[in-house]
Amino acid sequence: MFDIERWQEIFETIRKNWLRTVLTMISVFFGIFILVILLGFGQGMQNGVAAEFEQDAANRISVWTGVTTVEYKGLNPGRFIELKNEDYDYLIKKYEDDLEFKSSVYRIWSGIATYNNESGSYRIEGVYPDYQFIENASLSYGRFINYKDQDNYEKVVTIGNKVYKDLFEKGEDPVGKQIQLSGINFKVIGVYTDPGGEREETRIFIPLSTAQRVFNGGNRVRNLGFTLQPQKTFQQALQQSIQFSAEIESFLKERHIVAPEDTSAINTWNSLEEAKRYYDLMNMIKLFFWVVGICTIIAGVVGVSNIMLIIVKERTREIGVRKAIGAQPWSIIGMILHESIFITAIAGFLGLIVSMGLLEIIGPNVEIDYIVNPSVNFNVALTTVFVLIIAGALAGFFPAWRAAKIRPIEALRDE
C-alpha cells in the first residue's frame, strides 16, 4: 500500500543529509557498474573463444605425424613417421558409422601459382571433397572439388579468397580460368572463404589423387581430418571424440611400430577437448568476475548499513516516541528497510543502466583476440536487480532490528 507520509519522511531525511547519501549511493553505483562491466567482458571472452572454434568444424579431429623419440622393438628413435592411403582407408572403413566427414591431406607448403602476369607462393593441399566441411569453408564462386575430380585425377583447383584477390582483378569471375601451379595448368572451379580469415584463405585445394600424382606424393599423406556424427549432448560428443582419438592413435602407433608412450610420433588434436578446456577456463574467469563484483557490491552495502545505523542513532528519540504511542516493532523495521532499499535500488539501477548503456555503445566495436562484442543479456540484468533488492534489504535489516529493540523510556532519555 502506498504511504505518502513514509515517502515524505524518506525524502526529508535525504534532503537533510544529501552529501552523505550521495557518497553512499556512489559506492553502490560503482559496485553494480563494475559487476556488469566484468560480466560483459566475460561474455565477450566467451564469444571470442566461440569465434575461434567456428574457424573449423565444431567436432574436428586432426591427426599428423612427427619423429619418434623412443627406441621400440629394435628401431632407433629419430624415425619420421609417414601416413599412407592405406591408413586412411582402414580408418574410414572401420569407423564408417561414426564418421560424418573425412579426408586425408597431401600438402605442398610453398607452391607457386601464376595467372597472366601475377604470381604468388601459396600452400597447395590435395584433399577429398569432405574437406570443405571439415574446414567450414563457404564458396563465393563456383564449387568445391568432388569425387569425380578425385576418381579422374582432374587438374582442377578451388582457391582461397586471398589467392583470388592476389591473382585476379577485382570482380573478375575466375571460374573456368587456367592458372599454373609450379608450371602445370589447372582449371579454377571455385573460390572459397574461411572464418579463419586471410591466413586460411591463402590455400589452394586440389583432388588428393591429383596432388599425389603431380607432386610425386606416391601413396603418402600428411594429415588426416575427421568429424564425428552429432550427439544429443556435448558430454556425449566429447566422450565419443576422446575415445575415437585414443583408438586411432593406438592403431597408428601399432601399425607404424611406435612405442605407446611416444608422444611425438603420432599426434592428434580434438577440437571438443580444446573447446572444453577453454570453456572451463571461461567459466572460472566469469566466476571470478562475479566474486569481484559481489565483493564490490558488499563494500557499498556496508556503507549503506553504516549510514542507516547513523540514521537510527540520530532518530532514537523519534523512534522512542513512535513506540510510546503504540508503533509496532515491524513498522519500525519497515520504515528503516524502506529507506535502505530505496537508496540502494536507485544507486544500483543507475549503475546498471549506465554500465549496460556503455556496453551497448562500445561492445559491437570491440573485436580483439578472444574478446568479441562484450555484452550482458537480459537474464543477467534481472539477476543484478535481484542482487540489488537483497543487498538493500540486508543493508537496512540490522540497523532496523536495532531500532525495533529500542526501549521507549531509554529513547526518550537520549540526548
TORZA-833823 format. One line per 2 residues: number of its first residue (from 1); their letters; for each residue x, y, z of C-alpha. Coordinates in Angstrom, 1 decimal, m for minus. Layout:
# TORZA-833823
NUM) A) X Y Z ~ ...
This chain:
# TORZA-833823
1) MF) 0.0 0.0 0.0 ~ 1.4 3.4 m1.0
3) DI) 2.1 5.6 2.1 ~ 2.8 9.2 1.1
5) ER) 3.9 10.1 4.6 ~ 6.6 7.4 4.6
7) WQ) 7.9 8.7 1.3 ~ 7.9 12.3 2.6
9) EI) 10.0 11.1 5.6 ~ 12.5 9.4 3.3
11) FE) 13.0 12.4 1.1 ~ 13.2 14.7 4.1
13) TI) 16.0 12.6 5.6 ~ 17.8 12.5 2.2
15) RK) 17.5 16.3 1.9 ~ 18.9 17.0 5.3
17) NW) 21.9 14.6 4.7 ~ 22.2 14.8 0.9
19) LR) 26.0 14.7 0.7 ~ 26.2 11.7 3.0
21) TV) 23.5 9.9 1.0 ~ 25.1 10.7 m2.4
23) LT) 28.5 9.4 m1.3 ~ 26.8 6.2 m0.1
25) MI) 24.9 5.8 m3.4 ~ 28.2 6.3 m5.3
27) SV) 29.7 3.2 m3.7 ~ 26.6 1.1 m4.6
29) FF) 26.6 2.6 m8.1 ~ 30.2 1.5 m8.8
31) GI) 29.5 m1.9 m7.2 ~ 26.8 m2.7 m9.8
33) FI) 28.7 m0.8 m12.6 ~ 31.9 m2.9 m12.1
35) LV) 29.9 m6.2 m11.8 ~ 28.1 m5.6 m15.1
37) IL) 31.2 m4.5 m16.9 ~ 33.2 m7.5 m15.7
39) LG) 30.3 m9.9 m16.7 ~ 30.1 m8.2 m20.1
41) FG) 33.7 m8.7 m20.8 ~ 33.4 m12.3 m19.5
43) QG) 30.7 m12.8 m22.1 ~ 32.9 m11.1 m24.7
45) MQ) 35.7 m13.6 m23.9 ~ 33.3 m16.5 m24.3
47) NG) 32.1 m15.0 m27.7 ~ 35.8 m14.7 m28.8
49) VA) 36.6 m18.3 m27.9 ~ 33.4 m19.5 m29.7
51) AE) 34.5 m17.4 m32.8 ~ 37.9 m19.1 m32.7
53) FE) 36.3 m22.6 m32.8 ~ 34.0 m21.6 m35.6
55) QD) 37.0 m21.5 m37.9 ~ 36.8 m25.2 m38.3
57) AA) 34.1 m27.8 m37.8 ~ 33.0 m27.9 m34.1
59) NR) 33.9 m31.6 m33.6 ~ 37.0 m31.8 m35.7
61) IS) 39.7 m34.4 m35.0 ~ 43.1 m34.0 m36.8
63) VW) 46.0 m36.5 m37.0 ~ 49.6 m35.7 m38.0
65) TG) 52.9 m37.3 m37.6 ~ 56.4 m36.4 m36.3
67) VT) 59.7 m38.0 m35.3 ~ 60.0 m40.9 m32.9
69) TV) 61.7 m40.2 m29.6 ~ 61.7 m43.6 m28.0
71) EY) 63.5 m46.8 m29.1 ~ 61.0 m49.5 m29.7
73) KG) 61.2 m53.1 m30.9 ~ 64.8 m52.7 m32.1
75) LN) 64.1 m49.5 m34.0 ~ 66.1 m46.4 m33.0
77) PG) 64.5 m43.1 m32.3 ~ 64.6 m40.3 m34.9
79) RF) 62.4 m42.1 m37.5 ~ 59.9 m39.8 m39.3
81) IE) 56.5 m41.5 m39.5 ~ 54.7 m41.2 m42.8
83) LK) 51.0 m41.9 m43.1 ~ 49.7 m43.8 m46.1
85) NE) 46.5 m44.0 m48.1 ~ 46.0 m47.5 m46.5
87) DY) 45.9 m45.9 m43.0 ~ 43.1 m43.6 m44.1
89) DY) 41.2 m46.3 m46.0 ~ 41.3 m48.6 m43.0
91) LI) 40.1 m46.0 m40.5 ~ 37.1 m44.8 m42.6
93) KK) 36.1 m48.4 m43.2 ~ 36.3 m49.3 m39.5
95) YE) 34.5 m46.2 m38.3 ~ 32.1 m45.7 m41.2
97) DD) 29.1 m45.4 m39.0 ~ 30.7 m42.9 m36.6
99) LE) 32.1 m40.5 m39.1 ~ 30.3 m37.5 m40.6
101) FK) 33.1 m36.0 m42.8 ~ 36.5 m37.4 m43.5
103) SS) 39.6 m36.5 m45.6 ~ 43.3 m37.2 m45.8
105) VY) 45.6 m34.4 m46.9 ~ 48.7 m34.2 m49.0
107) RI) 50.3 m30.8 m48.6 ~ 52.8 m28.8 m50.6
109) WS) 53.9 m25.9 m48.4 ~ 55.2 m23.4 m50.9
111) GI) 53.6 m23.9 m54.3 ~ 54.0 m21.2 m56.9
113) AT) 50.6 m20.1 m58.5 ~ 50.6 m18.0 m61.7
115) YN) 47.9 m16.3 m63.6 ~ 48.8 m14.0 m66.5
117) NE) 51.4 m11.6 m65.0 ~ 50.5 m12.2 m61.4
119) SG) 52.0 m14.9 m59.2 ~ 52.5 m15.9 m55.6
121) SY) 53.6 m18.6 m53.2 ~ 50.7 m20.5 m51.5
123) RI) 50.0 m23.7 m49.7 ~ 48.6 m26.4 m52.0
125) EG) 46.6 m29.1 m50.4 ~ 45.4 m32.3 m52.0
127) VY) 42.1 m33.3 m50.2 ~ 38.9 m35.2 m50.5
129) PD) 35.6 m33.3 m51.1 ~ 34.6 m33.6 m47.4
131) YQ) 37.4 m31.3 m46.5 ~ 35.2 m28.3 m47.3
133) FI) 33.0 m29.1 m44.3 ~ 35.9 m30.0 m42.0
135) EN) 37.4 m26.6 m42.7 ~ 34.0 m24.9 m42.5
137) AS) 34.6 m23.2 m45.8 ~ 32.0 m21.3 m47.8
139) LS) 32.0 m20.8 m51.6 ~ 31.8 m17.4 m53.2
141) YG) 32.4 m18.6 m56.7 ~ 31.8 m22.0 m58.4
143) RF) 32.1 m25.3 m56.5 ~ 34.5 m27.3 m54.4
145) IN) 36.3 m30.4 m55.7 ~ 34.1 m33.5 m55.9
147) YK) 34.6 m37.3 m56.1 ~ 34.5 m37.3 m59.9
149) DQ) 37.5 m35.0 m59.8 ~ 39.2 m37.4 m57.4
151) DN) 38.5 m40.5 m59.4 ~ 39.6 m39.0 m62.7
153) YE) 42.7 m37.2 m61.4 ~ 41.4 m33.9 m62.7
155) KV) 43.6 m30.9 m62.7 ~ 41.1 m28.6 m61.1
157) VT) 41.5 m26.2 m58.1 ~ 39.4 m24.4 m55.6
159) IG) 41.3 m21.3 m54.5 ~ 41.1 m19.2 m51.3
161) NK) 39.7 m15.7 m51.4 ~ 43.1 m14.2 m50.7
163) VY) 44.6 m16.1 m53.6 ~ 41.8 m14.8 m55.8
165) KD) 42.5 m11.2 m54.7 ~ 46.2 m11.6 m55.5
167) LF) 45.9 m13.2 m58.9 ~ 42.7 m11.9 m60.4
169) EK) 41.3 m8.4 m61.0 ~ 38.5 m7.2 m58.7
171) GE) 35.1 m8.5 m59.8 ~ 36.6 m10.9 m62.4
173) DP) 34.9 m14.3 m62.5 ~ 37.8 m16.9 m62.0
175) VG) 35.7 m20.0 m62.7 ~ 36.9 m21.7 m65.9
177) KQ) 40.2 m19.8 m66.0 ~ 43.5 m21.6 m66.2
179) IQ) 46.2 m21.0 m63.6 ~ 49.6 m22.6 m63.3
181) LS) 50.8 m24.5 m60.2 ~ 54.5 m25.0 m60.3
183) GI) 54.3 m24.7 m64.1 ~ 51.4 m27.1 m64.6
185) NF) 48.0 m25.9 m65.8 ~ 45.0 m26.2 m63.6
187) KV) 41.4 m25.0 m64.1 ~ 39.8 m22.9 m61.4
189) IG) 36.4 m24.3 m60.4 ~ 35.7 m22.3 m57.3
191) VY) 36.7 m19.7 m54.7 ~ 36.1 m20.3 m51.0
193) TD) 36.1 m18.1 m47.9 ~ 37.1 m19.3 m44.4
195) PG) 36.0 m18.0 m41.0 ~ 39.7 m18.0 m40.1
197) GE) 40.4 m15.1 m42.4 ~ 43.2 m14.4 m44.8
199) RE) 45.6 m16.8 m43.2 ~ 43.2 m19.7 m44.0
201) ET) 42.4 m18.3 m47.5 ~ 45.9 m18.5 m48.8
203) RI) 45.5 m22.1 m49.7 ~ 44.7 m23.9 m52.9
205) FI) 42.8 m27.2 m52.8 ~ 43.1 m29.8 m55.5
207) PL) 42.0 m33.5 m55.6 ~ 44.1 m35.7 m53.4
209) ST) 44.7 m38.2 m56.2 ~ 46.0 m35.4 m58.5
211) AQ) 48.2 m33.9 m55.8 ~ 49.9 m37.3 m55.2
213) RV) 50.4 m37.9 m58.9 ~ 51.6 m34.4 m60.0
215) FN) 53.7 m33.7 m57.0 ~ 55.3 m37.2 m56.6
217) GG) 53.4 m38.0 m53.4 ~ 53.0 m41.7 m54.1
219) NR) 50.6 m43.0 m51.6 ~ 51.8 m40.7 m48.8
221) VR) 49.5 m38.3 m46.9 ~ 50.5 m35.6 m44.4
223) NL) 47.4 m35.3 m42.3 ~ 44.0 m37.0 m41.5
225) GF) 40.9 m35.0 m40.7 ~ 37.6 m36.3 m39.3
227) TL) 34.4 m35.1 m37.8 ~ 32.1 m37.4 m35.9
229) QP) 28.3 m37.8 m36.2 ~ 26.5 m35.3 m33.9
231) QK) 25.4 m36.4 m30.5 ~ 22.5 m35.3 m28.3
233) TF) 24.6 m33.7 m25.7 ~ 28.1 m32.0 m25.5
235) QQ) 29.3 m34.6 m23.0 ~ 28.3 m37.5 m25.2
237) AL) 30.1 m35.9 m28.2 ~ 33.1 m35.2 m26.0
239) QQ) 33.3 m38.7 m24.7 ~ 32.9 m40.1 m28.2
241) SI) 35.6 m37.9 m29.7 ~ 38.1 m38.7 m26.8
243) QF) 37.5 m42.4 m27.4 ~ 37.9 m42.1 m31.2
245) SA) 41.1 m40.1 m30.8 ~ 42.6 m42.6 m28.4
247) EI) 41.7 m45.6 m30.7 ~ 43.1 m44.2 m33.9
249) ES) 46.3 m43.0 m32.1 ~ 46.7 m46.6 m30.7
251) FL) 46.1 m48.1 m34.1 ~ 48.6 m45.9 m35.9
253) KE) 51.3 m46.4 m33.3 ~ 50.9 m50.2 m33.6
255) RH) 50.8 m50.1 m37.4 ~ 53.9 m47.9 m37.7
257) IV) 55.8 m49.6 m34.8 ~ 55.8 m46.7 m32.4
259) AP) 56.2 m47.0 m28.6 ~ 52.8 m46.4 m26.8
261) ED) 54.5 m43.8 m24.6 ~ 56.0 m41.9 m27.5
263) TS) 54.1 m38.5 m27.6 ~ 55.8 m37.1 m30.6
265) AI) 55.5 m39.6 m33.5 ~ 51.7 m39.7 m33.7
267) NT) 49.7 m36.6 m32.8 ~ 46.0 m36.0 m32.5
269) WN) 44.1 m32.8 m31.9 ~ 40.5 m32.9 m30.7
271) SL) 38.5 m29.6 m31.1 ~ 36.0 m30.6 m28.5
273) EE) 38.6 m31.3 m25.9 ~ 40.2 m28.0 m26.7
275) AK) 36.8 m26.3 m26.5 ~ 36.1 m27.8 m23.1
277) RY) 39.4 m26.5 m21.7 ~ 38.6 m23.0 m23.0
279) YD) 35.0 m23.0 m21.8 ~ 36.1 m24.4 m18.3
281) LM) 38.6 m21.5 m18.2 ~ 35.9 m19.0 m19.2
283) NM) 33.6 m20.3 m16.5 ~ 36.3 m19.9 m13.9
285) IK) 37.0 m16.3 m15.1 ~ 33.3 m15.5 m15.1
287) LF) 33.0 m16.9 m11.6 ~ 36.0 m14.7 m10.6
289) FW) 34.3 m11.7 m12.1 ~ 31.1 m12.5 m10.1
291) VV) 33.1 m12.8 m6.9 ~ 34.9 m9.4 m7.5
293) GI) 31.6 m7.7 m8.5 ~ 29.8 m9.1 m5.5
295) CT) 32.6 m8.1 m3.1 ~ 32.4 m4.6 m4.6
297) II) 28.7 m4.5 m4.0 ~ 29.2 m5.7 m0.4
299) AG) 31.5 m2.8 0.2 ~ 28.7 m0.5 m1.0
301) VV) 26.2 m2.3 1.1 ~ 28.3 m2.0 4.2
303) GV) 28.4 1.8 3.5 ~ 24.6 1.8 3.3
305) SN) 24.3 m0.2 6.5 ~ 26.6 2.2 8.3
307) IM) 24.6 5.2 7.2 ~ 21.4 3.5 8.4
309) LI) 23.0 2.9 11.8 ~ 23.8 6.6 12.0
311) IV) 20.3 7.5 11.0 ~ 18.9 5.1 13.6
313) KE) 21.1 6.8 16.2 ~ 20.1 10.3 15.1
315) RT) 16.3 9.3 15.2 ~ 16.5 7.4 18.5
317) RE) 14.1 9.9 20.3 ~ 11.7 9.9 17.3
319) IG) 11.7 6.1 17.3 ~ 11.0 6.1 21.1
321) VR) 8.1 8.4 20.7 ~ 6.7 6.2 17.9
323) KA) 6.9 3.1 20.1 ~ 5.5 5.0 23.1
325) IG) 2.3 5.9 21.2 ~ 1.9 2.3 20.0
327) AQ) 4.1 1.7 17.0 ~ 4.8 m2.0 16.4
329) PW) 8.4 m3.3 16.0 ~ 7.7 m4.4 12.5
331) SI) 6.5 m0.9 11.5 ~ 9.8 0.5 12.8
333) IG) 11.7 m2.2 10.8 ~ 9.7 m1.4 7.7
335) MI) 10.4 2.3 8.0 ~ 14.2 1.7 8.1
337) LH) 14.2 m1.0 5.4 ~ 12.1 1.2 3.1
339) ES) 14.7 3.9 3.2 ~ 17.6 1.5 2.8
341) IF) 16.1 m0.4 m0.2 ~ 15.2 2.9 m1.8
343) IT) 18.8 4.3 m1.6 ~ 20.3 1.0 m2.7
345) AI) 17.9 0.4 m5.6 ~ 18.2 3.9 m7.0
347) AG) 22.0 3.8 m7.0 ~ 22.1 0.3 m8.3
349) FL) 19.7 0.9 m11.1 ~ 21.7 3.9 m12.2
351) GL) 24.8 1.7 m12.2 ~ 23.0 m0.9 m14.2
353) IV) 21.7 1.5 m16.8 ~ 25.0 3.3 m17.3
355) SM) 27.0 0.1 m17.5 ~ 24.6 m1.6 m19.9
357) GL) 24.4 1.5 m22.0 ~ 28.2 1.7 m22.2
359) LE) 28.4 m2.0 m23.2 ~ 25.7 m1.4 m25.8
361) II) 27.7 1.5 m27.3 ~ 31.3 0.1 m27.3
363) GP) 30.5 m3.6 m27.3 ~ 29.9 m4.1 m31.0
365) NV) 33.1 m2.2 m31.8 ~ 35.3 m4.4 m29.6
367) EI) 37.0 m7.1 m31.7 ~ 40.4 m8.2 m30.3
369) DY) 41.9 m11.6 m29.8 ~ 39.5 m13.8 m27.8
371) IV) 37.2 m10.8 m26.9 ~ 34.2 m10.2 m29.2
373) NP) 31.2 m8.0 m28.6 ~ 31.2 m7.9 m24.7
375) SV) 27.6 m7.7 m23.6 ~ 25.2 m8.7 m20.8
377) NF) 21.9 m10.5 m21.6 ~ 18.6 m9.8 m20.1
379) NV) 18.8 m12.7 m17.6 ~ 22.0 m11.3 m16.1
381) AL) 20.4 m7.9 m15.8 ~ 17.5 m9.5 m13.9
383) TT) 20.0 m11.3 m11.7 ~ 21.7 m8.0 m10.8
385) VF) 18.3 m6.5 m10.0 ~ 17.6 m9.4 m7.6
387) VL) 21.1 m8.9 m6.1 ~ 20.2 m5.2 m5.6
389) II) 17.0 m6.0 m3.7 ~ 18.7 m8.5 m1.4
391) AG) 21.6 m6.1 m0.9 ~ 19.2 m3.2 0.1
393) AL) 17.3 m5.4 2.5 ~ 20.4 m6.7 4.1
395) AG) 21.9 m3.2 4.4 ~ 18.9 m2.0 6.3
397) FF) 17.8 m5.0 8.3 ~ 20.3 m5.0 11.1
399) PA) 20.0 m1.2 11.8 ~ 16.2 m1.7 11.6
401) WR) 16.3 m4.6 14.0 ~ 18.4 m2.5 16.4
403) AA) 15.8 0.3 16.1 ~ 13.0 m2.1 16.8
405) KI) 14.7 m3.2 20.1 ~ 15.0 0.3 21.4
407) RP) 13.0 0.7 24.7 ~ 10.8 3.8 24.7
409) IE) 11.9 5.1 28.1 ~ 15.6 4.8 27.2
411) AL) 14.9 6.5 23.8 ~ 13.1 9.4 25.4
413) RD) 16.1 10.0 27.8 ~ 18.5 10.0 24.8
415) E) 20.2 13.4 24.2
